Amino acid sequence: MKLSAKLLPACTLAAIGVSQPVLAAGSQIALSGSVRPFSASVRVLGDADSRSTVEFQVALKMRDLSQLRSRIALGQRVTPEELEANHFPLLKDQRAVVEWLTAQGLKVERTYPNRLTIEVSGTVAQVRAALGVDFKRVVVDSEEFVAARTAPLLPAEFSASILGINGLQPYQKAVPLHTRLQPQSPTKPFVPAYSVNDILTAYSGTGLGLNGSGQTIAILIDVAPQNSDLTTFWTNSGIPGSLTNITAVQGANPRRKDKPSGEETLDTEMTSGVAPAAKIRLYLSGTLSFSNLDKALQKLIAELPSQPTLHQLTISLGSCEASNSSSQLQTDSQLLSTIAASGVSIFVSSGDDGSKNLCNSGLGVSYYASDPSVTAVGGTTLTLDSSSGAVTSEGVWNNQYGASGGGISSYFSRPSWQVGAGVPAGTTRLVPDVALDADPNTGVYVVYNGRTYSFGGTSASSPLWAGFTALFNQARAAAGKPSLGLLGPRLYPLLGTSNFRDITSGNNGAYSAGSGYDLATGIGVPVLSLLQSTLFNQP
């Protein structure tokens, strides 16, 4: 998640922590899980202007989500027809909500075929009258927002169909954290950046004879990279990449978009570097607000029928799980479950703040990484022999630049497949699942804004894993086998085998590496030559 750079010379939701609608006076429900109390970082300026525009999202409840998760964990594909018949919200429920919103004078901007979310807008005065919300003008990180101080109220008749209302506190965002170090100097030496080929060599992946042909990798990100950076990267790396393989899809189109940060470049260069013949589709959210990211995920879901080779998704974004509203967590989890049900392997950076994971009040995990429908990727410090490229050491990444994110979820139940030697007792989701090089001091070669850098963070680890999986799925497709889908159920039985190299040294703060699973590097790093063969031979 955290993007560290050095300039080079030229499941099921757990009951705990999930707020349920509270019955309010007058046959209304208070959606207490739709907002969070203002934290110390939120500075209140005063009441919001009643004429200001508010954009928000109404999320509807999936039907039988637990049964859907069970099928995903078994490696089963769930067809669009099955999702429609058994899991998506009912059309009559969506119509009732839309009619009520419209009757309140609010504008329904967009609905989706899966009926999971509804995009709505209105003035502060209209939303206050309809939902009983008290809005304030607030400042967070030097940016001003109109944000809800109180939970929205809805007629009690919607308690069975509405999950929550999201986007009322638009300062809640996913964050890739960027660190750019100074150029190498006699007082600030560092290891030269590793090429993609160096990474493949380190993890025994150079002899696979695969290039990602026939596969599509999706990237969830705010903005697109510069084409000139990609072509320079491919040329300098000796990679046969092509701009014709790169497609930017506008999933959300906010009035004010983020500026490129390097995250978009890192993700695209790593995926295309490992799998140069694969198609890359960037689903752009414009900003990193969760509402806009949800729109981009909805665009991806809508395109799945027309993109039958889209079997990989990488997300190098996140935020402290506990700082999100339970409604937002559940909404995103429904969207990710829908994607995973189609046989897509989802990879997410586990975070770069060690066992804190951006949680200021102690231990925590990063979301999206804690979702049970994804494979969470942690980070290591990888040292290679400068002559042979052989691994001389590899331990948990933890230094002045950051540390591998890991810990125990407060929201999501432990998936049935997350078992094995070293897995601690408990009932909630553990992060990460696997790991890969992430230390910027042993980072990967990237071209960004026309300059060459060594990038690190688990932002590098996740897209590399997505690239590896495109190679695995290429081989399976050639043999007439289905895509791998959610990797957790396939990988945890391999814990302690030669398919993975166990990381046993180092810590990420509160959690130390050790034999078997650990909360810093999961089940370890891949031995690609063996893992590819093992996964190929699975059903």
C-alpha positions in Angstrom: 0.0 0.0 0.0 2.6 2.5 1.0 4.6 3.7 -1.9 8.2 4.2 -1.0 10.6 5.5 -3.6 14.3 6.3 -3.8 15.6 8.3 -6.7 18.3 6.4 -8.6 21.1 8.0 -10.6 19.8 8.7 -14.2 -15.8 -14.9 5.2 -18.5 -13.5 6.7 -18.8 -10.3 8.6 -18.3 -10.9 12.3 -21.0 -9.8 14.6 -18.4 -7.9 16.7 -17.8 -4.3 15.7 -20.6 -4.2 13.1 -23.3 -1.6 13.9 -26.9 -2.7 13.2 -29.7 -0.2 12.5 -31.2 1.2 15.7 -34.9 1.8 16.0 -35.6 5.5 16.4 -38.7 7.4 17.4 -41.5 7.6 14.8 -40.9 4.2 13.2 -37.5 5.2 11.8 -34.2 3.4 11.9 -30.9 5.1 12.8 -28.2 3.8 10.5 -25.5 4.2 13.2 -23.0 2.2 11.2 -23.0 4.7 8.3 -20.9 7.4 10.1 -18.0 7.5 12.5 -17.7 10.0 15.4 -15.5 12.9 14.4 -11.9 12.1 15.4 -9.3 14.5 16.8 -8.0 15.1 13.2 -11.4 16.5 12.1 -11.6 20.3 12.8 -15.1 21.6 12.8 -15.6 25.1 11.2 -19.3 25.4 11.7 -22.6 24.5 10.2 -22.7 23.5 6.5 -24.3 25.9 4.0 -27.8 24.5 3.3 -27.2 25.1 -0.4 -24.1 23.0 -0.7 -24.4 19.8 -2.7 -24.0 16.4 -1.0 -23.3 13.2 -2.9 -23.8 9.9 -1.2 -24.5 6.2 -1.8 -27.3 4.0 -0.6 -26.1 0.4 -0.2 -28.6 -2.5 -0.3 -28.1 -5.8 1.5 -27.0 -8.9 -0.5 -29.1 -12.0 0.1 -27.4 -15.0 1.6 -23.8 -13.6 1.5 -22.6 -16.3 3.8 -23.6 -19.0 1.3 -21.9 -17.1 -1.5 -18.7 -16.9 0.5 -18.9 -20.6 1.1 -19.0 -21.3 -2.6 -16.1 -18.9 -3.3 -14.0 -20.7 -0.6 -14.8 -24.0 -2.4 -13.4 -22.6 -5.7 -16.9 -22.7 -7.3 -17.8 -20.2 -10.0 -21.1 -18.4 -9.4 -22.8 -17.5 -12.7 -24.5 -14.1 -13.3 -27.8 -15.9 -13.4 -27.2 -17.5 -9.9 -26.1 -14.2 -8.5 -29.3 -12.6 -9.8 -31.5 -15.4 -8.6 -30.0 -15.9 -5.1 -27.8 -13.1 -4.0 -28.3 -9.6 -5.4 -31.0 -7.4 -3.7 -34.5 -7.8 -5.1 -35.7 -5.4 -7.8 -38.8 -4.5 -5.8 -36.6 -3.4 -2.9 -34.5 -1.2 -5.1 -37.6 0.3 -6.7 -39.1 1.1 -3.3 -35.9 2.9 -2.1 -35.6 4.8 -5.4 -39.2 5.9 -5.2 -38.8 7.1 -1.6 -35.6 9.0 -2.4 -37.2 10.7 -5.3 -40.3 11.6 -3.3 -38.0 13.4 -0.8 -36.7 15.7 -3.6 -33.3 13.9 -3.9 -31.8 13.1 -7.3 -31.0 9.4 -8.0 -27.9 9.8 -10.2 -27.3 6.2 -11.0 -28.4 2.6 -10.2 -26.6 -0.6 -11.2 -27.8 -3.9 -12.6 -26.7 -5.7 -9.5 -28.7 -3.3 -7.3 -26.0 -3.2 -4.6 -25.5 0.5 -4.6 -27.5 3.6 -5.6 -25.8 7.0 -6.3 -27.8 10.0 -4.9 -27.3 13.7 -4.6 -29.1 16.7 -3.1 -28.5 19.9 -1.2 -27.6 19.9 2.5 -31.1 21.2 3.2 -32.8 18.4 1.2 -30.6 15.6 2.7 -31.1 17.0 6.2 -34.9 17.0 5.7 -34.9 13.5 4.2 -32.4 11.8 6.4 -32.3 13.9 9.6 -28.5 14.4 9.2 -26.7 17.3 10.9 -23.9 18.5 8.5 -20.8 20.5 9.4 -18.1 22.2 7.5 -14.9 20.4 8.5 -11.2 20.5 7.6 -9.1 17.3 7.4 -5.5 17.3 6.2 -5.9 21.0 5.0 -8.9 20.1 2.8 -12.4 21.3 3.5 -15.4 19.0 3.4 -19.2 19.0 4.1 -19.6 16.0 6.5 -22.3 14.4 8.5 -22.0 14.6 12.3 -25.0 12.4 13.0 -26.3 9.1 11.6 -29.0 9.1 8.9 -32.5 8.1 9.7 -34.8 6.1 7.4 -38.3 4.7 7.6 -38.3 1.4 9.5 -39.8 -0.4 6.4 -36.3 -0.3 4.9 -34.5 -2.1 7.7 -34.5 -5.4 5.9 -33.2 -4.1 2.6 -30.9 -1.1 3.2 -27.4 -1.9 4.5 -26.3 1.7 5.0 -25.6 5.1 3.5 -22.0 5.8 2.5 -20.1 8.9 1.5 -21.7 11.3 4.2 -18.1 11.8 5.5 -16.2 12.2 2.3 -12.8 12.7 4.1 -12.8 9.0 4.7 -10.4 7.8 1.9 -8.1 5.0 1.0 -4.5 6.1 1.0 -1.4 5.1 -0.8 1.4 6.7 1.4 4.3 8.0 -0.6 7.9 8.3 0.6 10.5 9.5 -1.8 14.1 9.3 -0.6 17.0 11.4 -1.7 19.4 10.3 -4.5 22.1 7.9 -3.6 25.1 9.5 -2.0 28.2 8.5 0.0 26.2 9.1 3.1 22.9 7.5 1.8 23.9 4.3 0.0 21.3 1.8 -1.0 21.0 -1.4 -3.0 20.5 -0.8 -6.7 16.9 -1.3 -7.7 15.9 -4.8 -8.7 14.6 -5.4 -12.2 11.5 -7.5 -12.9 13.9 -10.2 -14.1 15.8 -10.0 -10.8 12.5 -10.6 -8.9 11.6 -13.5 -11.1 15.1 -15.0 -10.6 14.9 -14.5 -6.8 11.6 -16.4 -6.7 12.5 -19.1 -9.2 10.2 -17.8 -11.9 12.5 -17.3 -14.9 12.1 -20.7 -16.6 8.3 -20.9 -16.7 8.0 -20.1 -20.4 4.9 -18.0 -19.7 4.1 -14.3 -20.5 0.5 -13.8 -19.5 -0.9 -14.3 -23.0 -4.7 -14.6 -23.0 -5.0 -13.1 -19.5 -6.3 -9.7 -18.3 -5.1 -8.0 -15.1 -7.3 -5.3 -13.6 -5.9 -2.4 -11.4 -8.1 -0.3 -9.1 -6.5 3.1 -8.9 -7.5 6.8 -9.1 -5.7 8.0 -12.2 -3.7 6.6 -15.1 0.1 6.5 -15.6 2.0 8.4 -18.3 2.5 6.4 -21.5 6.0 7.7 -21.9 7.0 6.2 -18.5 5.6 2.8 -19.5 7.5 2.7 -22.8 10.7 3.9 -21.2 10.4 1.2 -18.5 9.8 -1.5 -21.0 12.7 -0.4 -23.2 15.1 -0.1 -20.3 14.0 -3.4 -18.8 14.1 -5.3 -22.1 10.4 -6.1 -21.7 8.3 -6.5 -24.9 5.4 -4.4 -23.5 2.9 -2.6 -25.7 0.6 0.4 -25.1 -2.1 -1.5 -27.1 -2.4 -3.8 -24.1 -3.1 -1.0 -21.6 -6.7 0.4 -21.3 -7.9 3.0 -18.9 -11.5 2.7 -17.9 -13.2 5.7 -16.2 -15.2 4.2 -13.4 -15.9 7.5 -11.7 -15.6 11.0 -13.1 -15.5 13.5 -10.2 -15.1 17.2 -11.0 -11.8 17.4 -9.2 -9.4 14.5 -9.8 -6.3 13.4 -8.0 -2.8 14.1 -9.4 -0.6 11.1 -10.4 1.3 9.9 -7.4 3.4 7.1 -8.7 1.1 4.3 -7.4 -0.6 4.1 -10.8 2.8 3.8 -12.5 4.2 1.2 -10.1 1.2 -1.0 -10.4 1.1 -0.9 -14.2 4.9 -1.4 -14.6 5.0 -4.4 -12.2 2.0 -6.2 -13.7 3.1 -5.6 -17.3 6.7 -6.4 -16.4 5.9 -9.9 -15.1 3.2 -10.6 -17.7 4.0 -8.5 -20.8 1.5 -10.2 -23.0 -1.4 -9.8 -20.7 -4.0 -7.1 -21.1 -4.0 -4.4 -18.4 -7.2 -2.6 -17.5 -7.0 0.3 -15.1 -10.3 1.1 -13.4 -10.1 4.7 -12.5 -11.9 6.3 -9.6 -10.7 9.9 -10.1 -10.1 10.2 -6.3 -9.5 7.8 -3.5 -12.8 8.4 -1.7 -14.4 5.1 -1.0 -17.6 6.2 -2.9 -15.6 6.8 -6.1 -13.6 3.6 -5.6 -16.9 1.8 -5.3 -18.0 3.3 -8.6 -14.9 2.0 -10.2 -15.5 -1.5 -8.8 -19.1 -1.4 -10.1 -17.7 -0.5 -13.5 -15.4 -3.6 -13.3 -18.3 -5.8 -12.3 -20.4 -4.5 -15.2 -17.6 -5.3 -17.6 -16.9 -8.9 -16.4 -19.3 -10.5 -18.9 -17.5 -8.7 -21.8 -14.0 -9.4 -20.3 -13.9 -13.2 -20.0 -10.1 -13.3 -19.5 -10.2 -10.8 -16.5 -9.0 -13.2 -13.8 -6.7 -11.0 -11.7 -7.3 -7.7 -9.8 -4.7 -5.8 -7.8 -5.4 -3.1 -5.2 -2.5 -1.2 -3.6 -4.8 1.0 -1.5 -6.2 0.9 2.0 -6.9 2.6 5.3 -7.1 1.6 9.0 -10.0 -0.9 9.1 -11.3 0.4 12.4 -11.5 4.0 11.1 -14.1 3.0 8.4 -17.8 2.9 9.0 -19.2 -0.7 9.2 -21.5 0.2 6.4 -18.6 1.1 4.1 -16.8 -2.1 5.0 -19.8 -4.3 4.3 -20.6 -2.5 1.1 -17.1 -3.0 -0.3 -17.1 -6.6 0.9 -20.2 -7.3 -1.1 -18.6 -5.8 -4.2 -15.4 -7.8 -3.7 -17.4 -11.0 -3.1 -19.2 -10.4 -6.4 -15.9 -10.1 -8.2 -14.4 -13.1 -6.5 -17.5 -15.2 -7.3 -16.7 -14.7 -11.0 -13.3 -16.5 -10.6 -11.2 -13.4 -10.2 -8.1 -13.6 -7.9 -7.9 -10.4 -5.9 -4.6 -9.2 -4.4 -4.3 -6.4 -1.9 -1.3 -4.7 -0.3 -1.3 -5.5 3.4 0.0 -2.0 4.4 3.3 -0.4 5.2 2.8 0.6 8.8 3.6 -2.7 10.4 1.3 -3.9 13.1 -0.3 -0.4 13.5 -1.5 -0.1 9.9 -2.4 3.6 10.0 -4.4 3.0 13.2 -3.3 5.7 15.6 -4.7 4.0 18.7 -2.6 0.8 18.6 -2.8 -2.4 16.7 -4.9 -2.7 13.5 -5.1 -4.0 10.0 -5.6 -2.4 6.6 -8.8 -2.6 4.6 -9.2 -3.8 1.7 -6.5 -6.3 2.8 -8.6 -7.8 5.7 -11.5 -8.7 3.4 -12.0 -12.5 3.2 -12.4 -12.4 -0.6 -8.9 -11.3 -1.2 -5.3 -12.5 -0.9 -3.4 -10.0 1.4 0.2 -9.5 0.4 2.8 -8.5 3.0 6.4 -7.4 2.6 10.0 -8.6 3.0 13.5 -7.3 2.8 15.2 -9.3 0.0 19.0 -9.3 -0.3 20.5 -10.8 -3.5 24.0 -11.8 -4.5 25.1 -9.1 -6.8 26.8 -11.6 -9.2 24.5 -14.6 -9.3 21.2 -13.0 -8.3 20.7 -15.7 -5.7 18.9 -14.9 -2.5 21.4 -14.4 0.4 18.8 -13.4 3.0 15.1 -12.5 3.3 13.3 -11.3 6.4 10.3 -9.3 7.5 10.5 -5.7 6.1 10.8 -3.3 9.0 13.1 -0.3 8.9 12.9 3.5 8.8 10.9 3.4 5.5 8.1 1.3 6.9 7.2 -2.3 7.8 5.0 -5.1 6.5 1.4 -4.7 7.4 -0.2 -7.4 9.4 -2.5 -8.2 12.3 -5.9 -9.4 13.3 -9.2 -8.0 11.9 -11.8 -6.5 14.2 -14.6 -7.0 11.6 -14.3 -10.1 9.5 -14.7 -13.7 10.6 -11.9 -16.1 10.1 -12.3 -17.8 6.7 -12.6 -21.6 6.9 -9.5 -22.0 4.8 -7.2 -19.9 7.0 -5.8 -22.8 9.1 -2.4 -24.5 9.5 0.8 -24.5 11.5 1.4 -21.2 13.2 -2.1 -19.8 12.6 -3.0 -18.3 16.0 -6.2 -19.3 17.8 -9.2 -17.0 17.3 -12.2 -16.4 15.1 -11.3 -13.4 13.0 -9.5 -12.8 9.8 -5.7 -12.7 9.8 -3.5 -10.5 7.6 -1.4 -11.1 5.5 -1.7 -14.3 3.6 1.6 -14.2 1.6 4.5 -11.9 1.1 7.1 -10.6 -1.4 9.9 -8.1 -1.5 8.6 -4.6 -0.4 11.6 -2.8 1.2 12.4 0.3 -0.8 16.0 -0.3 0.1 15.8 -3.5 -1.8 13.1 -2.2 -4.1 12.0 -2.5 -7.7 13.1 -0.5 -10.7 10.4 2.0 -11.8 10.3 4.9 -14.3 8.1 7.7 -13.0 7.8 11.2 -14.4 10.7 10.4 -16.8 13.1 9.6 -13.9 14.2 6.2 -12.6 13.5 5.2 -9.0 13.6 2.3 -6.6 10.1 1.8 -5.3 9.0 -0.3 -2.4 6.1 -0.9 -0.1 3.5 -3.6 -0.3 2.3 -1.5 -3.3 5.0 -3.4 -5.2 4.2 -6.8 -3.7 0.5 -7.0 -4.7 0.8 -6.2 -8.4 3.8 -8.6 -8.7 1.6 -11.4 -7.2 -1.2 -10.5 -9.7 1.4 -10.8 -12.5 2.5 -14.2 -11.2 -1.1 -15.4 -11.1 -1.7 -14.3 -14.7 1.2 -16.7 -15.7 -0.4 -19.5 -13.6 -3.8 -18.9 -15.2 -2.3 -18.7 -18.7 -1.0 -22.3 -18.3 -4.3 -23.5 -16.9 -6.3 -21.9 -19.7 -4.1 -23.6 -22.3 -5.0 -26.9 -20.7 -8.7 -26.1 -20.6 -8.8 -25.5 -16.8 -10.7 -22.7 -15.1 -9.0 -19.7 -13.5 -7.7 -20.1 -10.0 -10.1 -17.7 -8.3 -9.6 -16.9 -4.6 -6.1 -18.2 -3.8 -6.4 -18.6 0.0 -8.2 -22.0 -0.1 -5.5 -23.3 -2.6 -2.5 -21.8 -0.8 -3.0 -22.6 2.9 -2.8 -26.4 2.3 0.7 -25.7 0.9 1.9 -24.1 4.1 5.2 -25.7 5.1 5.8 -27.3 1.7 8.5 -26.6 -0.8 6.1 -24.4 -2.8 6.8 -21.6 -0.3 9.9 -20.3 1.4 9.1 -19.7 5.0 10.2 -16.3 6.4 11.4 -16.9 10.0 13.4 -13.7 10.9 12.3 -10.2 11.8 9.1 -8.6 13.0 6.6 -5.8 12.0 6.3 -4.3 15.4 4.0 -6.5 17.6 4.3 -9.7 15.5 7.4 -11.7 14.9 8.1 -14.1 12.0 8.4 -17.7 12.9 8.0 -21.3 11.6 4.7 -21.6 9.7 2.2 -18.8 9.4 2.9 -15.5 11.0 1.2 -12.1 11.1 4.1 -10.3 9.3 4.6 -12.5 6.2 1.7 -15.0 6.2 2.7 -18.4 4.8 5.8 -17.0 3.2 7.1 -16.1 -0.3 6.6 -18.2 -3.4 8.9 -20.6 -5.1 7.3 -19.9 -8.5 8.6 -22.9 -10.4 7.1 -25.3 -7.9 4.0 -23.3 -7.1 3.1 -23.0 -10.8 3.3 -26.7 -11.3 1.3 -27.4 -8.1 -1.5 -25.0 -9.0 -1.6 -26.3 -12.6 -2.3 -29.8 -11.3 -5.1 -28.7 -9.0 -8.7 -28.9 -10.3 
